[in-house]
């Protein structure tokens, strides 16, 4: 209780005072409250994974047309994200803004298309008009809606219930928990469709050829090895010549081959440094005296990320590419760095 002077007649009154939280604590508590409310909205979706959800996935998976996803306001933004996820995982999809749809864009809907309409209230004027027009076309309509008693829900073929108890917004107005629920429901659809189609990492790579993500899925060891020199010496070659070969190769390594040109060893600049640290003379030494026998190798058809994993596991910086002891080249950790995989 704090003693505060009353502005009326100068009297003193006992008034309960709530001191404001320090700024840092206010920020922390607000952020945690937001996370808790949005987490609750996701957990609340568990009851929505019902027969309607299963039928929606089946309708999307078996349609001979495309998936057209529509919404307005924040729901339109979520619709665009779901479209992007569907397209990247093998489900051809289009975004159609609800407002634009009733002004001409309805022409993008074809006979066999499945239409997903996303709305929290299901009562926006544009949504009410849109669902009636699509019903006239005869397309399957899936309503992803936060009010299962709305006009949208009542006219839809199938309902995905994304009702939330409370928005994270302190005024319970700004779409926050509701858009989180919509986003997660879209992800659930996409992952189910991937499972049904047997969508593999190789398929994913077809749609993501650019950037580090794509390279992780399609770039192979042989694609890197061809860019490098291919230093190699014979097993009985003098060490002085080995050093010259390593210097020319600029990879800090050379392969050691036997008389049948089979890979039998490898020499790195680290091997040479350790030899010199021991104070030994290199005169009279050959590759066989210094090399590491039975070296770690990787086959050319392995993914480049597999080479990266092997380099990290063995704590080395380069690895020989070989198949059936046939030496094919070298992959250096700098190759992986250059490609953005590290």
VOGU-3710 file (C-alpha; in Angstrom, 3 decimals, decimal comma):
1> xxxxxxxxxx> 0,000/0,000/0,000  1,339/3,400/-0,922  0,313/6,725/0,683  -0,725/9,124/-2,090  -2,042/12,689/-1,762  -5,607/12,945/-3,015  -6,171/15,728/-5,527  -9,498/16,417/-3,776  -9,362/18,954/-0,884  -5,769/18,009/-0,142
11> xxxxxxxxxx> -6,798/14,983/1,904  -4,698/11,864/2,062  -6,138/8,548/0,929  -4,812/5,005/1,036  -4,739/3,891/-2,613  -3,503/0,490/-3,791  -0,679/1,112/-6,227  0,702/-1,365/-8,747  4,248/-0,428/-9,627  5,001/-0,941/-13,325
21> xxxxxxxxxx> 7,331/-3,795/-14,201  10,872/-2,903/-15,240  11,181/-2,743/-19,025  13,291/-5,899/-19,347  10,916/-7,948/-17,215  7,884/-6,632/-19,076  9,429/-7,675/-22,394  10,360/-11,100/-21,078  6,946/-11,823/-19,573  5,109/-10,562/-22,666
31> xxxxxxxxxx> 7,220/-12,757/-24,949  6,687/-15,825/-22,751  2,941/-15,189/-22,618  2,877/-14,971/-26,412  4,730/-18,273/-26,758  2,444/-19,968/-24,235  -0,745/-18,812/-25,946  0,480/-19,788/-29,402  1,673/-23,145/-28,113  -1,803/-23,703/-26,700
41> xxxxxxxxxx> -3,307/-22,898/-30,091  -1,153/-25,621/-31,648  -2,005/-28,179/-28,966  -5,676/-27,354/-29,466  -5,414/-28,588/-33,060  -5,006/-32,196/-31,925  -8,775/-32,618/-31,743  -9,021/-31,278/-35,316  -7,037/-34,190/-36,711  -10,236/-36,110/-37,291
51> xxxxxxxxxx> -12,133/-37,769/-40,131  -12,605/-34,386/-41,823  -8,842/-33,885/-41,833  -8,242/-37,354/-43,267  -10,818/-36,781/-46,008  -9,226/-33,413/-46,809  -5,807/-35,026/-47,260  -7,331/-37,760/-49,429  -9,180/-35,189/-51,560  -5,960/-33,247/-52,158
61> xxxxxxxxxx> -3,890/-36,377/-52,820  -6,308/-37,881/-55,335  -7,461/-34,806/-57,256  -6,633/-34,667/-60,954  -6,465/-30,897/-60,708  -4,447/-28,456/-58,660  -4,866/-26,973/-55,210  -6,067/-23,358/-55,126  -5,659/-21,689/-51,726  -7,380/-18,424/-50,906
71> xxxxxxxxxx> -7,828/-16,013/-48,029  -7,933/-12,340/-47,149  -5,903/-10,214/-44,745  -3,458/-12,160/-42,577  -5,051/-15,416/-43,697  -3,996/-14,566/-47,258  -0,376/-14,373/-46,096  -0,703/-17,806/-44,482  -2,296/-19,106/-47,684  0,748/-17,972/-49,667
81> xxxxxxxxxx> 3,083/-19,787/-47,296  1,072/-23,008/-47,539  1,107/-22,723/-51,342  4,900/-22,385/-51,238  5,201/-25,438/-48,981  2,875/-27,518/-51,159  4,715/-26,609/-54,361  8,114/-27,406/-52,877  6,920/-30,813/-51,697  5,272/-31,994/-54,896
91> xxxxxxxxxx> 1,670/-30,762/-54,580  1,006/-28,230/-57,383  -0,765/-25,232/-55,852  -1,853/-21,688/-56,660  -2,634/-18,688/-54,462  -5,779/-16,715/-55,172  -6,529/-13,594/-53,109  -10,172/-13,632/-52,042  -10,741/-9,977/-52,955  -9,177/-10,405/-56,390
101> xxxxxxxxxx> -11,096/-13,634/-56,951  -14,488/-11,906/-56,986  -13,108/-9,327/-59,409  -11,922/-11,685/-62,126  -9,341/-14,085/-60,696  -11,906/-16,860/-60,336  -10,910/-17,717/-63,894  -7,842/-19,508/-62,561  -9,999/-22,243/-61,005  -10,383/-25,301/-63,228
111> xxxxxxxxxx> -12,916/-28,079/-63,083  -10,982/-30,614/-60,994  -9,224/-28,174/-58,665  -9,617/-28,458/-54,905  -10,068/-25,060/-53,264  -8,884/-24,360/-49,704  -10,314/-21,162/-48,207  -8,652/-19,872/-45,041  -10,452/-17,530/-42,653  -10,637/-17,006/-38,912
121> xxxxxxxxxx> -14,232/-15,791/-38,794  -15,529/-17,305/-42,015  -17,790/-14,278/-42,323  -15,753/-11,685/-44,234  -17,877/-10,254/-47,093  -15,331/-11,368/-49,684  -15,208/-14,885/-48,205  -19,012/-15,173/-48,111  -19,239/-14,172/-51,769  -16,306/-16,361/-52,825
131> xxxxxxxxxx> -17,529/-19,604/-51,270  -20,937/-19,250/-52,902  -19,398/-18,664/-56,329  -17,100/-21,676/-56,031  -19,992/-23,846/-54,882  -21,693/-22,971/-58,150  -18,622/-24,283/-60,005  -18,916/-27,648/-58,235  -15,342/-27,713/-56,893  -14,473/-29,382/-53,593
141> xxxxxxxxxx> -14,121/-26,648/-50,964  -12,022/-27,210/-47,860  -12,629/-24,568/-45,199  -9,744/-23,891/-42,826  -11,761/-21,827/-40,415  -11,816/-20,647/-36,808  -15,602/-20,657/-36,558  -17,245/-23,937/-37,494  -20,681/-22,314/-37,413  -19,768/-19,633/-39,954
151> xxxxxxxxxx> -21,094/-19,197/-43,482  -17,812/-20,559/-44,861  -17,936/-23,688/-42,704  -21,594/-24,379/-43,411  -21,091/-24,214/-47,197  -17,773/-26,058/-47,404  -17,335/-29,675/-48,458  -14,868/-30,351/-45,617  -13,865/-28,416/-42,498  -10,418/-28,045/-40,932
161> xxxxxxxxxx> -11,154/-26,534/-37,533  -8,505/-23,968/-36,504  -10,476/-22,424/-33,646  -8,336/-20,813/-30,926  -9,388/-19,738/-27,459  -7,421/-16,505/-27,392  -5,161/-14,428/-29,601  -1,719/-13,630/-28,209  -2,538/-9,970/-28,842  -3,253/-8,294/-25,436
171> xxxxxxxxxx> -6,498/-6,926/-26,888  -7,429/-10,367/-28,296  -7,754/-8,755/-31,714  -4,629/-8,999/-33,898  -4,418/-12,419/-35,625  -1,577/-14,185/-33,838  -2,599/-17,478/-32,246  -5,151/-17,980/-35,036  -2,602/-17,525/-37,830  -0,197/-19,831/-35,997
181> xxxxxxxxxx> -2,904/-22,502/-35,938  -3,571/-21,995/-39,663  0,127/-22,251/-40,486  0,583/-25,449/-38,492  -2,545/-26,999/-40,002  -1,111/-26,271/-43,452  2,156/-27,931/-42,470  0,259/-30,984/-41,211  -1,477/-31,276/-44,588  1,808/-30,927/-46,482
191> xxxxxxxxxx> 3,658/-33,540/-44,440  0,788/-36,031/-44,730  0,799/-35,548/-48,498  4,560/-36,107/-48,606  4,140/-39,388/-46,727  1,341/-40,570/-49,023  3,394/-39,782/-52,128  6,615/-41,254/-50,787  8,279/-37,888/-51,385  12,041/-38,390/-50,904
201> xxxxxxxxxx> 15,025/-36,100/-50,440  15,889/-36,669/-54,106  12,456/-35,340/-55,079  12,900/-32,387/-52,745  16,190/-31,546/-54,444  14,440/-31,238/-57,818  12,459/-28,294/-56,490  15,344/-26,729/-54,529  18,318/-26,664/-56,912  19,621/-23,322/-55,683
211> xxxxxxxxxx> 21,500/-22,371/-52,546  23,125/-24,486/-49,877  19,951/-26,501/-49,282  19,812/-27,699/-52,860  23,505/-28,498/-52,946  23,177/-30,655/-49,858  20,622/-32,724/-51,694  22,222/-33,116/-55,118  25,918/-32,121/-55,075  28,116/-35,202/-55,169
221> xxxxxxxxxx> 31,757/-35,887/-54,407  32,612/-36,344/-58,086  31,294/-32,822/-58,795  33,901/-31,409/-56,430  36,817/-33,671/-57,270  36,936/-32,725/-60,938  37,709/-29,128/-59,976  40,949/-30,058/-58,225  44,372/-31,261/-59,221  44,925/-34,982/-58,891
231> xxxxxxxxxx> 48,330/-35,284/-57,176  49,778/-38,789/-57,119  53,174/-40,441/-56,635  54,431/-44,002/-56,851  55,137/-45,904/-53,666  58,932/-46,011/-54,193  59,276/-42,420/-55,389  61,840/-40,314/-53,462  60,378/-38,052/-50,784  61,881/-34,943/-52,407
241> xxxxxxxxxx> 59,788/-35,652/-55,496  56,758/-36,268/-53,288  57,153/-32,770/-51,836  57,364/-31,260/-55,327  54,177/-33,095/-56,357  52,327/-31,947/-53,234  53,410/-28,340/-53,811  52,226/-28,420/-57,421  48,884/-29,954/-56,439  48,183/-27,142/-53,921
251> xxxxxxxxxx> 45,982/-29,393/-51,830  48,392/-30,274/-49,050  48,151/-33,936/-49,938  49,105/-36,555/-52,495  47,906/-40,064/-53,156  50,400/-42,938/-53,209  49,916/-45,593/-55,878  51,506/-49,004/-56,341  52,884/-50,326/-59,609  49,367/-51,338/-60,668
261> xxxxxxxxxx> 48,170/-47,748/-60,101  46,044/-48,824/-57,153  45,665/-46,486/-54,185  47,733/-47,825/-51,283  48,458/-44,746/-49,207  48,256/-41,006/-48,724  50,712/-38,352/-47,584  49,617/-35,004/-46,138  51,567/-31,902/-45,273  50,923/-32,839/-41,644
271> xxxxxxxxxx> 52,864/-36,058/-42,182  55,802/-34,049/-43,511  55,740/-31,606/-40,605  55,722/-34,419/-38,073  58,679/-36,020/-39,889  60,663/-32,773/-39,722  59,742/-32,269/-36,048  61,459/-35,577/-35,350  64,649/-34,161/-36,822  64,915/-36,878/-39,453
281> xxxxxxxxxx> 66,640/-36,292/-42,769  64,529/-36,787/-45,848  67,494/-38,080/-47,841  66,958/-41,655/-48,889  63,324/-41,700/-47,795  60,537/-42,707/-50,176  56,791/-42,284/-50,212  56,393/-45,692/-48,596  58,353/-44,509/-45,530  55,974/-41,610/-44,793
291> xxxxxxxxxx> 52,568/-42,512/-46,162  49,495/-43,513/-44,197  48,524/-46,950/-45,430  44,922/-47,945/-46,166  43,762/-44,337/-46,231  40,194/-43,157/-45,630  38,399/-42,805/-48,961  35,001/-41,891/-50,305  33,293/-43,042/-53,504  32,486/-40,497/-56,245
301> xxxxxxxxxx> 28,709/-40,986/-56,117  28,455/-40,105/-52,416  26,781/-36,791/-51,560  29,152/-33,945/-50,781  27,566/-33,592/-47,333  28,654/-37,166/-46,626  32,232/-36,117/-47,329  31,772/-33,208/-44,934  30,482/-35,538/-42,215  33,442/-37,852/-42,736
311> xxxxxxxxxx> 35,973/-35,009/-42,583  34,452/-33,781/-39,336  34,285/-37,240/-37,797  37,896/-38,095/-38,656  39,127/-34,534/-37,964  40,894/-34,288/-41,314  40,859/-31,621/-44,022  41,026/-33,697/-47,207  39,969/-37,112/-48,382  40,796/-39,268/-51,394
321> xxxxxxxxxx> 38,093/-40,199/-53,880  38,421/-43,841/-54,879  36,427/-46,806/-56,083  37,803/-50,338/-55,942  41,203/-48,834/-55,081  41,096/-46,791/-58,292  42,271/-43,300/-57,344  39,955/-40,613/-58,774  40,932/-37,400/-57,021  40,841/-35,353/-53,835
331> xxxxxxxxxx> 38,111/-33,441/-51,996  39,338/-30,679/-49,697  37,358/-29,033/-46,943  37,818/-25,747/-48,825  35,721/-27,215/-51,661  32,841/-27,693/-49,258  33,342/-24,219/-47,834  33,299/-22,728/-51,321  30,006/-24,436/-52,096  28,407/-23,078/-48,930
341> xx> 28,035/-26,477/-47,257  30,123/-25,488/-44,268
//
